Amino acid sequence: MTTHHEYVRREIPRLGQFATKVVARHGADRPELPQIQQLIRTAGDDLLELASFEVSVFSRAASTERRSSERSAQAWASGLRPPQQ
């Protein structure tokens, strides 16, 4: 997941820069280009927000899973039956 997020954080700004250049060069002749530029900006913002959300959620899930595994290991070591998930 980290590799994907690094890629998104690196490439989203590049796509925005490319869109800006294309609009500056061809926007007067192609009225759809500024709209496409805005779509790229919106999609990029959404992807960056989603990446941050995923890190937060999956970090909490991993922490919860670790605590559950530790409790199970402690119960197992003490001869008790592990708690049911």
MOUR-V943324 format. One record per residue. N is the residue number from 1. RES is the residue in three letters. SS is DSSP state (h for helix, s for strand, l for the rest). NEAR is the number of other ideal C-beta (glycine too) atoms within 8 Angstrom. D_CENTER is the distance of its C-alpha to the mean C-alpha in Angstrom with 1 decimal. Layout:
{{N & RES & SS & NEAR & D_CENTER} {N & RES & SS & NEAR & D_CENTER}}
This chain:
{{1 & MET & l & 7 & 7.9} {2 & THR & h & 5 & 8.6} {3 & THR & h & 6 & 10.2} {4 & HIS & h & 8 & 7.6} {5 & HIS & h & 11 & 5.3} {6 & GLU & h & 8 & 8.9} {7 & TYR & h & 8 & 9.9} {8 & VAL & h & 11 & 7.6} {9 & ARG & h & 10 & 8.8} {10 & ARG & h & 8 & 12.1} {11 & GLU & h & 8 & 12.7} {12 & ILE & h & 11 & 11.8} {13 & PRO & h & 9 & 14.7} {14 & ARG & h & 8 & 16.9} {15 & LEU & h & 10 & 16.7} {16 & GLY & h & 12 & 17.6} {17 & GLN & h & 8 & 20.5} {18 & PHE & h & 8 & 21.7} {19 & ALA & h & 13 & 21.8} {20 & THR & h & 9 & 23.7} {21 & LYS & h & 8 & 26.2} {22 & VAL & h & 11 & 26.8} {23 & VAL & h & 11 & 27.4} {24 & ALA & h & 6 & 29.7} {25 & ARG & h & 6 & 31.6} {26 & HIS & h & 8 & 31.8} {27 & GLY & l & 11 & 30.8} {28 & ALA & l & 4 & 34.5} {29 & ASP & l & 4 & 35.4} {30 & ARG & l & 7 & 32.3} {31 & PRO & l & 6 & 31.5} {32 & GLU & h & 6 & 28.4} {33 & LEU & h & 12 & 26.6} {34 & PRO & h & 9 & 25.8} {35 & GLN & h & 8 & 24.4} {36 & ILE & h & 9 & 22.2} {37 & GLN & h & 13 & 21.1} {38 & GLN & h & 8 & 20.2} {39 & LEU & h & 8 & 18.2} {40 & ILE & h & 11 & 16.2} {41 & ARG & h & 10 & 15.8} {42 & THR & h & 8 & 14.7} {43 & ALA & h & 8 & 12.3} {44 & GLY & h & 12 & 10.7} {45 & ASP & h & 8 & 10.7} {46 & ASP & h & 8 & 9.1} {47 & LEU & h & 10 & 6.2} {48 & LEU & h & 11 & 5.9} {49 & GLU & h & 8 & 6.7} {50 & LEU & h & 8 & 4.5} {51 & ALA & h & 12 & 1.6} {52 & SER & h & 8 & 5.3} {53 & PHE & h & 8 & 6.4} {54 & GLU & h & 10 & 5.2} {55 & VAL & h & 10 & 6.7} {56 & SER & h & 8 & 9.5} {57 & VAL & h & 8 & 10.3} {58 & PHE & h & 9 & 10.4} {59 & SER & h & 8 & 12.2} {60 & ARG & h & 8 & 14.7} {61 & ALA & h & 8 & 15.2} {62 & ALA & h & 8 & 16.0} {63 & SER & h & 8 & 18.3} {64 & THR & h & 8 & 20.0} {65 & GLU & h & 8 & 20.5} {66 & ARG & h & 8 & 22.0} {67 & ARG & h & 8 & 24.4} {68 & SER & h & 10 & 25.5} {69 & SER & h & 8 & 26.2} {70 & GLU & h & 8 & 28.1} {71 & ARG & h & 10 & 30.2} {72 & SER & h & 10 & 31.0} {73 & ALA & h & 8 & 32.0} {74 & GLN & h & 8 & 34.2} {75 & ALA & h & 11 & 35.8} {76 & TRP & h & 9 & 36.5} {77 & ALA & h & 6 & 38.0} {78 & SER & l & 6 & 40.3} {79 & GLY & l & 4 & 41.4} {80 & LEU & l & 6 & 39.8} {81 & ARG & l & 4 & 38.0} {82 & PRO & l & 8 & 34.2} {83 & PRO & l & 8 & 32.7} {84 & GLN & l & 3 & 31.6} {85 & GLN & l & 3 & 27.9}}
